[in-house]
Amino acid sequence: MLITFKSAAGADVIMLGKAAQSMFVALGKDPDSPTGIVTVEQLPEAIARLKQAIAADKAARARDADDAADDEDAPRGMAAPVSFAQRAWPLLDLLELAQKEGQPVVWGV
């Protein structure tokens, strides 16, 4: 399932369902709802929550990297999995643009 985050303020951000659901949780939205909106009034909190989730993911990955530093079989480079933080940046950019323009962000519509 593809989820497309849309706003008149910027380009669409497309994610697969599982990645999008983790974004919904970070934004404080229902991960099982097929449609949704981050209103203009909700944008500052949504941006703060997403930044906090990105920081938490980076900290967790740094701890994991320290633990796996000696593991020669650990995937590296292009073989390493894409992190939550990497997936969240395009959505964060869209949310910040939407806030500047005073536009909501919607999905599933």
N, C-alpha and C positions, 0 to 999 in steps of 0.2 A: 504494500500500500504506500503510495506517495502522498506526502503532505506538502502543500505549497503555501508558504507564508507570503501574504501580499500586503502592499501598502502603496498609496499614491506617491509616497515620498521616495521610493527606490525600487530597485529591481527585485523580482520575486526570488525567494529562497526556497529551494526544493530539497526535501529530505525524505529518506525512507522512514516507514512507520516507527520502527524501534528507536531510531535516533530522534525523531520528532517527539515521541512520547517522553523521552528523557528531558527534552527541552520544555515540554508542557509542565512536567513536575518541577523543574527549576523555576519556571515562571509562576508557579502556583495555580496552574490551570488543570482541569480534569483531563488526564491522559487518555481516557476512553471516549471522550466526546469527539465526533467527527468534524465539528465546526467550532469556531471560537473567535474571540476578539480580545485584543489588548487595547482598551480605550486610551484616548489621549491622557486622561487623568491617571490611568494605571501605568503608563509608560515609565515614570521615574522609579517606581517600586520594581517593575519587571526588569528594568536595566540593572538595578542594584542586585536583585536576586540572581540574575544570570551571571553578573560579574563575580558574585560570591561563589557560585557553583563552578565557574571556570577556575577561580583561585584554588578551591578545594580539590578539583581534579588535578591541577598542576602539582599541588603539594603531595597528593597521593601518588602520582606518577613519579615524582622525584624520590619518594621513599622506596617505591618499587624498583626504580632504577638502581638505587644504592644496593638493594638486596640482590638484584640480578647482575650486578657489575661483573661478578666472577663467573657467571653462567655463560659458557661459550655457545650454548644452543639457543639462547634467547633471541627472538627475532629482532633484527636491527634494520635501519634504513627503510626501504620501501616495503619490506616484509613485516615491519612493526604495525600493530593495529592502529587505526585512527582514533585519537583520543576525543573525549567529550569536548575538551577545550577547542580542539581544531574544528570540530563540527559546529560549535556554538558561535564562533567568530562572525560568520556571515549574518546570522540572525541578530547578534548584538549590533552589528553595523546597521542593519535595517531598523532595529528598534531606536537607535540613536538618531538616524536620519528622520524617522517618523516623529520623534520628539521635537527635533528642530523645526520640522515643517508643520507640526500640529495635526498630524494624520494618525488614524488608528492602524493597527496591524491585525489582519484577519487571516483565517485559514478555513478551508473546507467550503468556501462559497464561490 
